[in-house]
Amino acid sequence: MTLSPEYRVICDFMHYAFRPSLDKAKVVANMYQEILTDDGVEVFDWRDYNSARLLAAKILREKFEARGIDKIKIGVTAGMDSRGLLGAVLDVLPPENIIAFTKGQAGNKDFERARFFTEHILPHHLLIGTADGVYSSDDWVKRLKLRPPETTGVLYGISLQTNNPLSKFGWMPSISGFLGDATSGKRLHGVVHETWDEALASFVHKNEIFRPSSKRVIKSMLPPEYDAYHLLPGKPLLSKDLMCFDDQLDMCYRQYQRIGLNFLPDEKTFNVSAEGQANRNKHQITVYDDPRWQKSYLSMPTEERLDQKHYKAMLKSNFPEIYLDLVHPEDPRFSPDPEPETHKEKLQQSAKTSLHTNWESLWLDNENFNEFAKELITSLAERKILYWLDSMALMEEFEKDILGLGKILWCLCSVELNLRAGKLPIPEAPKLYATA
């Protein structure tokens, strides 16, 4: 069976969580061609860790001064990237002018760990609970309709936060770590592929966003006739000497076409209105997307970026008080969590990486989310579009035991919301379902 163009668009979203565009990839590739070949772009000396620190502070200071910013809010987790951003901000603003926040819920220990690293540095570090919020399909459809044309979005946040301690700081600009993990080498996962075909295969596998954590129900959210390669280029976008193949795919597709949309990237690339761009510039500050920072990392020897070798060494050298786990790796406080044993423990720790949200715990513990999700999935089943999946049978499996099925739940809800918002086409569907 050959998929129609409408079905390919739906499957593209169900694989990548966005609609890949070769035209947009070429625009981003041209941008990098200019950055990486421009001798006038300032770079730090990668052999000097303090040089990187000074450049990050310089970039932030310029952006803060241009916007008249003297206070900022920043999302902080226990991860490397956000703490590195915090270190850079502390070089520019006093601790009392920084409002740190961490989102989390049961099973996500980000707050406790992040607060451990900041408690002697920041007076303000807030926990934003995501377990008891209100979810509204109308609100999410409105959000999706505001996104640029021919783009989609995944369900990633609540509609109304209850008891939100961050609400009184809504006026305050925030700072984002967009591109931090990509430039530092985290997205390479310790491997650089020598051929374009190998890099393509790795990219397709790594970016199957909704791949089920558990295989007890289905192995894939996609029909066997779907070709995940059909919108990817058959040849490199840039010279391998300029940018490795893995970076080309990640930067030109995932970073700017999925992640970057959350930060309203530039008008030229994504048809964002001038008003939208001005609003982004005022309220959302970024540092790692600065050409100077990007060229500094992308032009250093690739082996320095594998497993974030340079980045971690730079952070350890410059911000030891924030990176005690790097300074004292033998300290038992920084040991990995033991493997969960009970069903409850497994449920709490399941699917923590899905945008810092444990969809499985929400399904069980948040009555509003449970009703919200059931209504979306029921509607999706009634549309009879996903002919290769029985959405109602999957929902029955959620009721039996949601463990390991959070990404399936997340996918079905996201698909229905995008259909309602007109972000995905509605083709005529076969009446027969495959078995769940």
RATAMO-V176108 format. One record per residue. SS is DSSP state (A for helix, B for strand, O for the rest). NEAR is the number of other C-alpha atoms within 8 Angstrom. D_LAST is the distance of its C-alpha to the last C-alpha in Angstrom with 1 decimal. Layout:
SS & NEAR & D_LAST
SS & NEAR & D_LAST
This chain:
O & 3 & 19.2
O & 4 & 21.2
O & 9 & 20.1
O & 6 & 22.5
A & 6 & 24.4
A & 10 & 22.7
A & 10 & 19.2
A & 10 & 20.8
A & 11 & 22.1
A & 11 & 18.7
A & 10 & 17.3
A & 13 & 20.5
A & 12 & 20.0
A & 15 & 16.4
A & 14 & 18.0
A & 12 & 21.5
O & 13 & 21.4
O & 12 & 24.3
O & 12 & 25.5
O & 10 & 27.6
O & 9 & 30.9
A & 9 & 33.3
A & 6 & 36.2
A & 11 & 35.7
A & 11 & 35.3
A & 10 & 38.7
A & 9 & 40.3
A & 12 & 39.4
A & 12 & 40.5
A & 8 & 43.8
A & 8 & 44.2
A & 8 & 43.8
A & 10 & 46.2
A & 8 & 48.8
A & 10 & 48.3
A & 10 & 48.4
A & 6 & 51.4
O & 7 & 53.5
O & 6 & 56.2
O & 4 & 57.0
O & 9 & 53.8
O & 7 & 54.8
O & 9 & 52.9
O & 10 & 53.4
O & 9 & 54.8
O & 11 & 51.8
O & 4 & 54.2
O & 8 & 55.4
A & 12 & 52.8
A & 9 & 55.1
A & 10 & 55.2
A & 12 & 51.4
A & 11 & 52.0
A & 8 & 54.9
A & 11 & 53.0
A & 11 & 50.1
A & 12 & 52.6
A & 8 & 54.5
A & 10 & 51.4
A & 12 & 50.5
A & 9 & 54.2
A & 8 & 54.4
A & 9 & 51.4
A & 10 & 52.4
A & 8 & 56.0
A & 7 & 55.0
A & 7 & 53.0
O & 6 & 55.4
O & 9 & 52.8
O & 7 & 54.1
O & 10 & 51.1
B & 12 & 47.5
B & 13 & 44.2
B & 12 & 41.9
B & 11 & 38.4
O & 12 & 38.8
O & 11 & 36.4
O & 11 & 37.2
O & 7 & 36.3
A & 7 & 38.9
A & 9 & 38.6
A & 12 & 39.3
A & 13 & 42.0
A & 10 & 43.7
A & 9 & 43.7
A & 10 & 45.2
A & 10 & 47.9
A & 12 & 48.8
A & 10 & 49.0
A & 9 & 51.3
O & 8 & 53.7
O & 9 & 54.1
O & 10 & 53.8
O & 8 & 55.1
A & 9 & 52.5
A & 8 & 53.3
A & 9 & 52.3
B & 13 & 48.7
B & 12 & 45.9
B & 12 & 43.1
B & 13 & 39.8
B & 14 & 36.6
B & 12 & 33.2
B & 15 & 31.2
O & 11 & 29.7
O & 9 & 29.0
O & 11 & 28.2
O & 12 & 29.6
O & 9 & 33.1
A & 11 & 34.2
A & 13 & 36.8
A & 7 & 38.6
A & 10 & 38.8
A & 12 & 39.8
A & 9 & 42.4
A & 7 & 43.8
A & 12 & 44.7
A & 10 & 46.1
O & 9 & 47.8
O & 6 & 51.2
O & 6 & 50.9
O & 11 & 49.4
O & 8 & 50.6
O & 8 & 47.6
B & 12 & 44.0
B & 10 & 41.6
B & 10 & 38.2
B & 11 & 35.9
B & 10 & 33.3
O & 11 & 29.9
O & 11 & 28.5
O & 8 & 30.2
O & 12 & 30.3
B & 11 & 29.6
O & 10 & 26.7
O & 9 & 27.4
A & 9 & 25.3
A & 6 & 28.7
A & 8 & 30.1
A & 11 & 27.4
A & 12 & 27.5
A & 9 & 31.2
A & 8 & 30.9
A & 12 & 28.7
A & 10 & 31.1
O & 6 & 33.9
O & 10 & 32.5
O & 9 & 34.2
O & 5 & 33.3
O & 6 & 30.3
O & 9 & 28.8
O & 13 & 25.8
O & 11 & 25.3
O & 7 & 22.7
O & 8 & 22.8
O & 6 & 25.3
O & 4 & 27.6
O & 10 & 28.6
O & 10 & 30.4
B & 7 & 33.1
O & 10 & 34.2
O & 7 & 35.7
O & 4 & 38.9
O & 8 & 38.7
O & 8 & 41.8
O & 9 & 41.4
A & 6 & 42.0
A & 6 & 45.8
A & 7 & 45.5
O & 7 & 43.6
O & 5 & 46.7
O & 9 & 46.8
O & 13 & 45.5
B & 10 & 42.8
B & 11 & 42.5
B & 10 & 39.4
O & 11 & 38.7
O & 11 & 37.1
O & 9 & 37.4
A & 10 & 38.7
A & 10 & 36.0
A & 13 & 36.1
A & 11 & 39.8
A & 11 & 40.3
O & 13 & 38.0
A & 13 & 35.1
A & 7 & 32.6
A & 12 & 33.9
O & 8 & 32.4
O & 8 & 35.6
O & 6 & 35.2
O & 9 & 36.9
O & 9 & 35.8
O & 7 & 38.6
O & 7 & 37.1
A & 10 & 35.3
A & 6 & 32.5
A & 9 & 31.9
A & 14 & 31.9
A & 12 & 29.4
A & 8 & 26.9
A & 8 & 27.4
A & 11 & 27.1
A & 10 & 23.8
A & 7 & 22.3
A & 7 & 23.9
O & 8 & 22.9
O & 10 & 19.1
O & 9 & 19.4
O & 13 & 15.8
O & 11 & 14.8
O & 14 & 12.7
O & 9 & 15.3
O & 10 & 13.1
O & 7 & 11.1
O & 5 & 9.9
O & 8 & 6.2
O & 9 & 6.4
O & 9 & 9.9
O & 7 & 10.6
O & 12 & 10.2
O & 9 & 12.1
O & 7 & 12.1
O & 4 & 14.1
O & 7 & 17.0
O & 9 & 17.7
O & 5 & 21.0
O & 8 & 21.5
O & 7 & 25.2
O & 5 & 26.1
O & 8 & 27.9
O & 8 & 29.5
O & 7 & 33.1
O & 4 & 34.0
O & 5 & 37.1
O & 10 & 38.2
O & 8 & 39.1
O & 9 & 42.1
O & 8 & 44.3
O & 8 & 43.0
O & 5 & 46.4
O & 9 & 45.8
O & 11 & 42.2
O & 10 & 39.9
A & 14 & 36.9
A & 12 & 34.4
A & 10 & 36.3
A & 13 & 36.5
A & 12 & 32.7
A & 12 & 32.1
A & 11 & 35.1
A & 14 & 34.8
A & 12 & 31.1
A & 10 & 29.4
A & 12 & 32.6
A & 12 & 34.0
A & 15 & 31.1
A & 12 & 28.7
A & 10 & 30.7
A & 11 & 33.9
A & 10 & 32.8
A & 6 & 32.7
A & 8 & 36.4
O & 10 & 37.4
O & 11 & 38.7
O & 9 & 41.7
A & 10 & 42.3
A & 6 & 43.1
A & 9 & 39.7
A & 9 & 37.3
O & 9 & 39.4
O & 12 & 39.8
O & 7 & 42.6
A & 7 & 45.9
A & 6 & 45.5
A & 9 & 42.1
A & 13 & 43.5
A & 8 & 46.6
A & 8 & 44.5
A & 11 & 42.4
A & 8 & 45.7
A & 9 & 47.1
A & 9 & 44.4
B & 11 & 42.2
B & 12 & 44.2
B & 10 & 43.0
O & 12 & 44.9
O & 11 & 42.8
O & 10 & 42.5
O & 9 & 46.2
A & 8 & 47.4
A & 9 & 49.7
A & 14 & 47.0
A & 11 & 44.6
A & 12 & 47.3
A & 13 & 48.6
A & 11 & 45.3
A & 9 & 44.1
O & 10 & 47.6
O & 9 & 48.1
O & 6 & 47.4
A & 8 & 43.6
A & 6 & 44.0
A & 9 & 45.2
O & 15 & 41.8
A & 13 & 39.6
A & 9 & 38.1
A & 11 & 40.2
A & 10 & 43.3
A & 10 & 45.8
A & 9 & 44.1
A & 10 & 43.9
A & 9 & 47.4
A & 12 & 48.6
A & 11 & 47.0
A & 11 & 48.4
A & 9 & 51.8
A & 9 & 52.0
O & 10 & 50.2
O & 11 & 50.5
O & 6 & 50.5
O & 9 & 47.0
O & 12 & 45.7
A & 10 & 47.0
A & 8 & 43.9
A & 9 & 45.2
A & 8 & 48.8
O & 7 & 48.1
O & 8 & 44.9
O & 6 & 46.2
O & 8 & 46.2
A & 5 & 43.7
A & 4 & 42.8
A & 8 & 40.9
O & 7 & 39.0
O & 4 & 35.2
O & 4 & 33.4
O & 4 & 32.8
O & 4 & 29.3
O & 7 & 27.7
O & 6 & 27.7
O & 6 & 26.6
A & 6 & 23.2
A & 6 & 25.0
A & 10 & 26.5
A & 11 & 23.3
A & 12 & 21.8
A & 11 & 24.9
A & 11 & 25.0
O & 12 & 21.3
O & 13 & 20.7
O & 11 & 24.4
O & 6 & 24.7
O & 8 & 22.6
O & 6 & 25.7
O & 9 & 27.2
O & 12 & 24.7
O & 17 & 22.7
A & 11 & 19.8
A & 14 & 18.7
A & 12 & 22.2
A & 11 & 22.5
A & 12 & 19.5
A & 8 & 21.3
A & 7 & 24.9
O & 12 & 25.3
A & 8 & 25.1
A & 8 & 25.7
A & 11 & 23.0
A & 11 & 20.5
A & 8 & 21.6
A & 11 & 21.7
A & 11 & 18.1
A & 9 & 16.9
A & 8 & 19.1
A & 13 & 17.9
A & 14 & 14.1
A & 10 & 15.0
A & 9 & 17.3
A & 12 & 14.8
A & 12 & 12.5
A & 6 & 15.8
A & 6 & 16.9
O & 10 & 14.2
O & 11 & 14.7
O & 10 & 11.6
O & 12 & 10.8
O & 9 & 8.4
O & 10 & 6.0
O & 13 & 5.5
A & 13 & 7.9
A & 9 & 9.0
A & 8 & 6.2
A & 10 & 6.3
A & 10 & 10.0
A & 8 & 10.1
A & 10 & 9.2
A & 10 & 11.9
A & 7 & 14.2
A & 6 & 13.9
O & 6 & 14.6
O & 11 & 14.5
O & 11 & 16.2
O & 12 & 15.0
O & 12 & 12.5
A & 15 & 15.4
A & 14 & 15.0
A & 11 & 11.6
A & 10 & 13.4
A & 11 & 16.4
A & 11 & 14.8
A & 12 & 13.4
A & 12 & 16.8
A & 11 & 18.7
A & 12 & 17.3
A & 12 & 18.1
A & 12 & 21.5
A & 14 & 22.4
A & 11 & 21.6
A & 8 & 23.9
O & 11 & 26.5
O & 8 & 26.7
O & 12 & 25.8
O & 11 & 22.9
O & 10 & 23.4
O & 7 & 21.7
O & 7 & 21.3
O & 5 & 20.7
O & 8 & 17.1
O & 8 & 15.9
O & 6 & 15.0
O & 5 & 12.2
O & 10 & 8.6
O & 8 & 6.4
O & 6 & 3.8
O & 9 & 0.0
